[in-house]
């Protein structure tokens, strides 16, 4: 078995000037998370993995289950569902459903999103699982499958319960999934009112305060209980770039609106999406072991796009990490290392580096000469 010298190569290269650390931002929220949708870059986090009562924001999980059922044909939008006594008995925000009603899935979805209908959630839960208790079990199982490790559910609508808990990170994960996987239903989140059967003129407006501010907001859900305080999961798009945020534990609806707007504006104004390097760009060289040539060019395998802060004009640097020298033969496109973009104040972003060309093994004589040199070096090291 051949043995090759193994050295860790860490070459720092200047990639881009004119970007630096974004201004730090404080928030009154107990928990908060702000994420760039396309890249997954975390722009701000505060107690993001703390499990807290999600209130009506947990309705997003019920909607995920409903959208999955629509996607695989277990429900249809025009199907009409009966209302049980349990569903009708829920207080708080409701559609004012009665046991005499049969309501379409479409209306129930709008009732959950726009009216935050506790009764609508139960109708959907019972249709899918037979009972709300069984539906909660399926919510817990699905949450684990989706990687939502800090979420547990006891009901479909966020009614206060010691076992109804979610973290900011899990809620952003869920919101991102709803946007990406179910674009055909996402438009419901931007509806500003839904006067279902004119049953409650006062309860027909969407509670999401961001929808009224002309800042590109198009979803998702608010929540409030005495225990949880005021919270929101929101998303907005500007100039083709989407941001998703979650914050909770605020003292009033006014605080929720102002903090959410502040964080959203900050995320768009303090950061910019930039294509740092195009696929195929040569960024360095690697030494080659026993090759027909001494070095091989390294290129970026794919476009490197990153979210970068726009203030302070500090330089953003990159680090190439690989094992060198690389043993021949080397095939064009072979992964030889990693380029990591080091962004002040944000987590690093990495892309693979590959060989720009083939490198064959060297001939017998050069290999024999190099082997002899290595043998002499080892004998010298042992003698000393």
N, C-alpha and C positions, 0 to 999 in steps of 0.2 A: 504493500500500500504506500503510495507516494505521500511524502510529507512536504508541506509548503510553509514558508514563513508566514505568520499571521500578524499583521500590524493593523491597528485601527486608525484609519485616515479620517481626520476631521478638518476639512478645509473650509474656512469661512470666506464667503465671497459677498461683495456688495451687490444686491439685486436691484434695489430701487431707492431713490432718494425722495424727499419731500413728504414723508409720512412719519408720524410719531404717535406717542401715547395719547389716547383720547382723554378728555377731561373727566376725572372721576365724578360720579354722580351719586348722591345720597337719595334714599327714598324712605318715606314714612311707613311703607308697607312692612308687615312682619315677615312675609316671604315674597320673593320676586325673582323672575327669570325673564330675560330678554334674549331672543335668539334670531339670528339671520336664517330665514327659511331655506334658501337654496344651498348654503354651505354648511349649515348647522353650527356656525360659529356662535359661541356664547358671548354676548356683549356685556351682560350684567347678570349677576346672581347674588341672592341673599337668602340663606336658609333654604336653598332650592330642593333639598332632599328631606325636609322636615314634613312629616305626615300630619296634616291638620284637617279639620272638618271642611269639606269642599262646598257644602251647601248645594245650590242648584247647578254649580259648575260640574257636578258629577253627572248631570243629565247628558253631558257629552258622551259618556260611556254608554248610556242607554241608546243614544242616537247611533253610535258606532255599531252596536248590536243590531239595531233596526236596519241600518244601511247594508250591513253584511247579509241580513236576511233578504232584503230586496235584491241584492246582487246575485244571490244564488237561488232565487225564486221561491223562497219560503213565505214571502209576503209580496203583495202587489200594491201599487200606489192607490188604486181605486177600490181595493178590498175594504169592506165596511166591518168594523169590529164592535162587539157588544161592550157595554159598560157595566161592570160589576158593582155591588154595594160597597166593596172595599174601595174601589177607584173613586166612587162618588163621595165617599166619606172623608177624603183628604181635604184639609183646609189649606191655608196659605194661598199661593198663586194657583189658580185653576182656570179651566175652560168652562166651568159651571155645567159639567156633564151630569146627566141623570141616567138611571137604569132604563129609561125608555129610549135612549139614544142608540143609534148605530152610526159610527163615525168612520169616515174614510181614513186610511193610513196617511194620505196626503195632508188632510186637515189635522190629524193628530201630530204629525211632524211639525207643522207650523205652530200648533198649539204648544208643543214642547219648546221650540226655539224662540218664538216671538212672545208668547204669553207665559212661558215658564210653567206650563201646566203640570202640576203634580198628578192630577187625575189622568191626564193624557199618558204620562209615563207608565202608570199602572196598567192602563188598558193595553198598551203595547207589550209590556212585560208579560201579562197574563196570556196574551195571544201567542207569544213565542215560547213560553216555558210552562204554562199552566197555572202558575202562581207567582207572585212577586218574590217569595222566598226562594223558589227554584231559579228564578231569573237572576237574583243576586248571586247565587252560587255560580251560575254560568258567567256572570260579570267578573267574578274573582278569578275563575279559571282563564278567561280570555285575557284579563289584565296581565297575568303572569306570562302568558304566551307572547304578549306584545312588549315584554320587558318593563312593565310598570311595577317595579318592585316595592314601591311605597304606597300602594293603593289597596284598600279593602272596601267591600261594599256590603251593606245590609239591606238596601232598598234601591229602587230604580230612580228616585227623584231627588235624593239629597236631604230627605227629612232627617232631623237630628237623631243620631244614634252613635254610641261609642265605637261601633265598628265601621262607621262610614268615614273613611280617611283617604286623602290623596295628597301628594306633594306637588309643588310647582313644576318640577321636572316631568313628572308623570302627566300632568295636565297639558304641558306644552308638547310632549310626545304625542298625546292623544289628539290635540288640535292639529298638529302637523299631519298626522295620519288622515284626519277627516278632510283636510284640504287636498292632500296629494292623491289619496286612494278613491275618494268619492266626489270628484268635481261636479258630477251631474246633480248632486243634491246640495252642494255648498251654497248655491244662490239663496236658499231659504234663510241663511244667517244674516243676509243684508236687508231682509224685509223689515221695514220700520213699523208696520202695523198689520194686524190680522183681526178684523172685526168678525170673529166667528159667530155667525147666526145672530149678530147684534145682541148677544146675551149680556155683555157687560161693556158698555161704551167706555168706561173708565179704564178697563183692563184690556186694551187692544194694542197698546204701544210696546215696541221692543225696548227693554231696559238698558240695552248696550249704549252708554253715553257717547262712545266714540263715533257711532254712526251719524251723529248730528253735527260733527265738528269739521267736516270737509277736509279730513286729513288722509283720505284714502282707505279708511276702515271699512271692512266688509264682513265682520264676524268677531267673536263667536258667542260667548255666554257670560252673564254675570251671576253672582250668587250672594246671598246674605242670610245669616241667622245671627241670633244674639251671641252664640258661642264663637262663630267663625268671623264675625265682622263682615265688612264689605269686600268683595273680591271680583276679579274679572279675568277672563281669558280673552285676549283680543288679537286681531291681526289686521294689517293694513298693507297696501301696495302703493309705492310711488316710483315712477320712472322704471317700471318693470321689476323692482326689487321688493320682496315681501319680508316683513318682520312679524314675528309671533311673540307675544308676551303674556305673562301671568303675574298677578300680584294679589295679595289677600291680607286680611287682618287690619283693614283700614276702619276708621271710626265713623265715617259717614259716606253717603252716596256722593256728596260733593268732593270729599277727599279722593274717593275712587276715581271719579271723572278727571280731576285735575292731575292726579299722579299718573294715571294711564296715558293721558295726553302728553304729559311731560316726558315720560319714558319713551313713548313712540316717536315724538319729535326729535328727542336726543339721539335715538338709534338711527334715524335717517340723516340727521345733520352732522353727526360726529363720525360717521363711518361711511365708506364708499366701497363698492364692489369693483375690483380691479383685476384684469387679466395680467398677471405678473410675467408669465412666460408662456409662449406657445409650444405646443407639442413639436418635438424635433429640434428644439433649440439646444445647441452645444453649450454646456455649462462648465466643463472641466475635463480632465484626463485622468486615467488610471494606469499605473504601471502594470505590465504584463509579465507573468512568470513563464519562461520557456516558450516565448512566442516568436513568430516570424517578424514581429515588430515590437519595439520596446514599450509602447503605450497604445491605449485605445481611447478614443473620444467618448465622453459620456453625454447623453442627451436626455431631455425630459420626455418621458413616455407619453404623457398626456398634458393638456393645458393645465397650467397652475393658476387657478382663480382664487382670490382670497378677499376677505373683508378687511380693510385696512383703516386705521384711524387717520383723520385728515389734519390734525393740528400738530404744532410744535416742530414740524419739519425735521424730525430725527430720521436717521437712515434705518431701513428695514434690512436685516441681514439674513443670509441663508447659510446652512451648514450641510456639506456633503459628507455622508457617513458610509463607509464601505470597508471591506477587508481587502488589503492590497499587499503584494501584487495579486492580480487576478490570473489564475492558471489558464494557459492556453490548452485546447483551442477555445475560442470565444465566438459565439454566433451573434450576428447582428440582431438587435432586439432583446438580447439576453439581459436580465436584470442583474446589475452589478452593485447597486447602492441606493441610497435614498437622499433626496434633497428636502431639507426641513426649513421652512420659512419661520423665522423667529420674529414675532410681531409684539412690540411692546404693549403690555397690558392684556394680551389675548393668548389663548392657547396656540402652540405651534401648528402649522399646516404642513403636511408632508406629501410628496409624490415620488414614485420610483424613478430611478435613473437607469438607463439601458445603454448597451454598447451601440455606437453609431455605425459600426462596420464589423465584418468578420476578421478574426485574427487566427491564422493557422498556427500549429505547433512549429517550432523551429526545427532545423535539420539535426541529424545525429551528432555531428561534430560540435556545433554550438552547445547542444544539450550536455554532451560529454565534458566540454570545457567548463561549463557552469557547475556541473556536479562535482568536478574536481576542486573547483574554487570553494564550494560549500564544505567539502570534506576537509580541506586544509583549514578553513575557518573553525570548524568544530574541533579538530585536533589541537589547534592553537589555543582554543578556549579551555580544553581539558588540561592542557599542559600548564596553564596559568591559574 
